C-alpha cells in the first residue's frame, strides 16, 4: 500500500533523510523506532507532502500512485490519515466543526455518536475549542476521533503515547488497535510502551535519517529497552564496514 524507494529529503540546507526504503503492504501495521532527531517526523511530513520538506531523490508510492510531489489534500483524499504527536490548539474551532468539515470533504454522513463511543470520548468535547484545555490523553483521543471520521485506508500515528498518563496508555492503545484492524498503518514511537496493546507486524529502526534494521517488533523493542539506541548505532556502523 505504501512504498518508499531510496528517499532523500532536505529541510533547508540540511539533508535529513538519506536513502530511506520502506514497504508496507495492505492489512499490515508497522512500527518505526528511533531516538529524538533521527528523522521520524521528517518522514511523516514528507509522506504527507508538507512544505519545507524537499525530496531530492527517490519516490513515494501510495496504492500504486506516485504521490512524491502531490498536494496534501489529494494525498488525504487517496486515503492517508495522520494523528500528530502534538495536535494543534485551535481557538474558535470546535471538534464538531472539524467532523462536519470531514463529512463535507468526503461527501458522507458522519455517525458522530458512534465514533465517540468507539473512542471513549465524552460528547461534551464536541462543543469545546479543539484541544484547548484538553489533557494529553484527551487530545490524542480527539485525534483518533478525526481519523475514524475520515476512515483512511492508511493510518499514521506519531508518538501516540506521548503526553498520555500511565493509566490511559492501555486504554488508548486498545482503542487504536481496534481502529487499525483491517487497515494498514505506521506507528512512530520513541519508547514503544503503547505497543503492548497494539498488534504490529514488523518493526524498523531509524538512526540519523536511515532505516538501519527491520525485524520482529517485540524483540526489537526489548533490545532497545535493554541496550538503548547505542546498540542500533553500532549496527549501523557495522553495516557500513560490511
C-alpha positions as CSV (number, residue, x, y, z in Angstrom):
1,X,0.0,0.0,0.0
2,X,2.9,2.4,0.8
3,X,6.2,2.1,-1.0
4,X,9.1,4.4,-0.3
5,X,12.2,4.0,-2.5
6,X,15.6,5.5,-1.9
7,X,14.1,8.6,-0.4
8,X,16.4,11.6,0.3
9,X,14.9,14.7,1.9
10,X,16.3,18.0,2.8
11,X,15.0,20.6,5.2
12,X,16.6,23.9,4.4
13,X,20.2,23.3,3.7
14,X,20.3,20.1,5.8
15,X,19.9,16.6,4.4
16,X,17.7,14.7,7.0
17,X,16.6,11.5,5.2
18,X,19.3,9.5,3.5
19,X,18.1,6.8,1.2
20,X,15.1,5.5,3.1
21,X,13.4,2.4,1.8
22,X,10.1,1.2,3.4
23,X,7.4,-1.1,2.1
24,X,4.1,-1.6,4.0
25,X,1.5,-4.0,2.4
26,X,-2.2,-3.9,2.8
27,X,-3.5,-5.1,6.2
28,X,-0.1,-4.7,7.8
29,X,0.8,-2.3,10.6
30,X,4.5,-1.4,11.0
31,X,6.3,0.5,13.8
32,X,9.2,2.9,13.3
33,X,11.5,3.3,16.3
34,X,14.3,5.9,16.6
35,X,15.8,8.4,19.0
36,X,14.8,12.1,19.0
37,X,16.2,13.8,16.0
38,X,16.6,10.6,13.9
39,X,14.2,11.8,11.2
40,X,11.0,10.0,12.1
41,X,8.8,13.2,12.0
42,X,10.5,14.3,8.8
43,X,9.5,11.0,7.2
44,X,5.8,11.6,8.3
45,X,5.7,15.2,7.0
46,X,7.3,14.1,3.7
47,X,4.8,11.3,3.2
48,X,2.0,13.8,3.8
49,X,3.6,16.4,1.5
50,X,4.2,19.3,3.9
51,X,6.0,22.3,2.6
52,X,9.7,22.7,3.5
53,X,10.4,19.0,3.1
54,X,12.2,18.8,-0.2
55,X,12.5,15.4,-1.9
56,X,15.9,15.5,-3.7
57,X,15.9,11.9,-4.7
58,X,13.6,8.8,-4.6
59,X,9.9,8.2,-4.8
60,X,6.8,7.7,-2.6
61,X,4.0,5.5,-4.0
62,X,0.6,5.0,-2.3
63,X,-1.9,2.5,-3.6
64,X,0.1,2.3,-6.8
65,X,0.0,6.1,-7.3
66,X,3.2,8.2,-7.3
67,X,2.5,10.9,-4.7
68,X,6.0,12.2,-4.3
69,X,5.0,15.7,-5.5
70,X,1.3,15.6,-4.9
71,X,-0.5,18.3,-2.8
72,X,-1.5,17.3,0.7
73,X,-5.3,17.4,0.1
74,X,-5.0,15.0,-2.8
75,X,-3.0,12.6,-0.7
76,X,-5.6,12.7,2.0
77,X,-8.4,12.0,-0.5
78,X,-6.5,9.0,-1.7
79,X,-6.7,7.6,1.9
80,X,-3.9,8.9,4.0
81,X,-4.7,9.9,7.6
82,X,-2.5,11.1,10.5
83,X,-2.7,11.6,14.2
84,X,0.0,14.1,15.2
85,X,2.3,13.9,18.2
86,X,1.3,17.4,19.3
87,X,-2.2,18.2,18.0
88,X,-2.7,21.9,17.4
89,X,-4.8,24.0,19.7
90,X,-7.5,25.7,17.5
91,X,-9.2,28.6,19.3
92,X,-12.7,29.2,18.0
93,X,-12.8,25.8,16.1
94,X,-14.9,23.1,17.7
95,X,-14.4,19.4,17.3
96,X,-17.8,19.1,15.8
97,X,-16.8,21.8,13.2
98,X,-13.9,19.6,12.2
99,X,-16.1,16.5,11.9
100,X,-18.7,18.3,9.9
101,X,-15.9,19.5,7.5
102,X,-14.7,15.9,7.2
103,X,-18.2,14.8,6.2
104,X,-18.4,17.6,3.6
105,X,-15.0,16.9,2.2
106,X,-15.6,13.1,1.8
107,X,-19.3,13.6,0.9
108,X,-20.7,11.3,3.6
109,X,-22.7,11.4,6.8
110,X,-20.5,11.0,9.9
111,X,-22.0,9.0,12.8
112,X,-20.6,11.2,15.5
113,X,-22.2,9.5,18.4
114,X,-20.9,6.0,17.4
115,X,-17.4,7.4,16.9
116,X,-17.4,9.0,20.3
117,X,-18.5,5.7,21.9
118,X,-15.8,3.8,20.0
119,X,-13.1,6.2,21.1
120,X,-14.5,6.6,24.6
121,X,-14.6,10.4,24.4
122,X,-17.4,12.3,26.1
123,X,-19.8,14.2,23.9
124,X,-19.1,17.4,25.8
125,X,-15.8,17.7,23.9
126,X,-17.7,18.3,20.6
127,X,-18.6,21.9,21.7
128,X,-15.1,22.8,23.1
129,X,-12.4,24.5,21.2
130,X,-10.3,21.8,19.6
131,X,-7.5,20.6,22.1
132,X,-7.9,23.8,24.2
133,X,-7.5,22.7,27.8
134,X,-7.5,19.0,26.8
135,X,-5.3,16.7,28.7
136,X,-2.7,14.7,26.7
137,X,-5.0,11.7,26.6
138,X,-8.0,13.7,25.6
139,X,-6.1,15.4,22.7
140,X,-4.9,12.0,21.4
141,X,-8.5,10.7,21.6
142,X,-9.7,13.7,19.7
143,X,-7.1,13.0,17.0
144,X,-8.3,9.4,16.8
145,X,-12.0,10.6,16.5
146,X,-11.0,12.7,13.5
147,X,-9.2,9.7,11.9
148,X,-12.1,7.4,12.4
149,X,-14.4,10.0,10.8
150,X,-12.0,10.3,7.8
151,X,-11.9,6.5,7.6
152,X,-8.5,6.4,5.8
153,X,-7.0,3.3,4.3
154,X,-3.6,4.0,5.8
155,X,-3.2,5.5,9.3
156,X,-0.1,7.2,10.5
157,X,0.2,7.7,14.3
158,X,3.0,9.9,15.5
159,X,4.1,9.1,19.1
160,X,0.5,8.2,20.2
161,X,1.5,7.6,23.8
162,X,3.4,10.9,24.2
163,X,2.0,13.0,26.9
164,X,-0.5,10.3,28.0
165,X,-0.5,9.3,31.6
166,X,0.1,5.6,32.5
167,X,-3.5,4.9,33.4
168,X,-4.6,5.9,29.9
169,X,-1.9,4.4,27.7
170,X,-3.5,0.9,27.8
171,X,-7.0,2.4,27.1
172,X,-5.7,4.5,24.2
173,X,-3.7,1.5,22.9
174,X,-6.7,-0.8,22.8
175,X,-8.8,1.9,21.0
176,X,-6.1,2.4,18.4
177,X,-5.7,-1.3,17.9
178,X,-9.5,-1.6,17.1
179,X,-9.3,1.2,14.6
180,X,-6.3,-0.4,12.8
181,X,-8.0,-3.8,12.2
182,X,-8.4,-4.4,8.5
183,X,-6.2,-1.4,7.7
184,X,-2.6,-0.6,7.0
185,X,-0.6,1.8,9.2
186,X,2.6,3.2,10.5
187,X,3.2,3.9,14.2
188,X,6.1,6.2,15.1
189,X,7.4,5.8,18.6
190,X,10.5,6.5,20.7
191,X,9.9,4.2,23.7
192,X,7.2,1.9,22.4
193,X,5.1,1.5,25.6
194,X,1.8,1.6,23.7
195,X,2.8,-1.4,21.6
196,X,1.9,-3.7,24.5
197,X,-1.7,-3.1,23.4
198,X,-1.4,-2.9,19.6
199,X,-0.9,-5.7,17.1
200,X,2.1,-4.8,15.0
201,X,3.6,-6.9,12.1
202,X,7.1,-5.5,11.6
203,X,9.5,-3.1,13.3
204,X,12.0,-0.7,11.7
205,X,14.7,1.4,13.4
206,X,15.8,4.8,12.1
207,X,19.1,6.3,13.0
208,X,20.4,9.6,11.6
209,X,17.9,9.6,8.7
210,X,18.5,5.9,7.7
211,X,16.5,2.8,8.4
212,X,19.3,0.6,9.8
213,X,17.3,-2.6,10.6
214,X,13.9,-4.3,10.5
215,X,12.6,-7.3,12.4
216,X,10.2,-8.7,15.0
217,X,8.6,-5.8,16.9
218,X,8.8,-7.5,20.4
219,X,12.4,-8.5,20.0
220,X,13.4,-5.1,18.6
221,X,11.7,-3.2,21.4
222,X,13.2,-5.5,24.0
223,X,16.7,-4.9,22.6
224,X,16.2,-1.1,22.5
225,X,14.9,-1.0,26.1
226,X,17.7,-3.1,27.4
227,X,20.6,-1.7,25.4
228,X,19.3,1.7,24.1
229,X,19.7,3.1,20.7
230,X,23.5,2.9,21.1
231,X,23.1,-0.7,20.1
232,X,21.5,0.4,16.8
233,X,24.3,2.9,16.2
234,X,26.8,0.0,16.4
235,X,24.7,-2.0,13.9
236,X,24.7,1.0,11.5
237,X,28.5,1.3,11.8
238,X,28.9,-2.5,11.2
239,X,26.7,-2.4,8.1
240,X,28.8,0.4,6.6
241,X,32.0,-1.7,7.2
242,X,30.4,-4.7,5.6
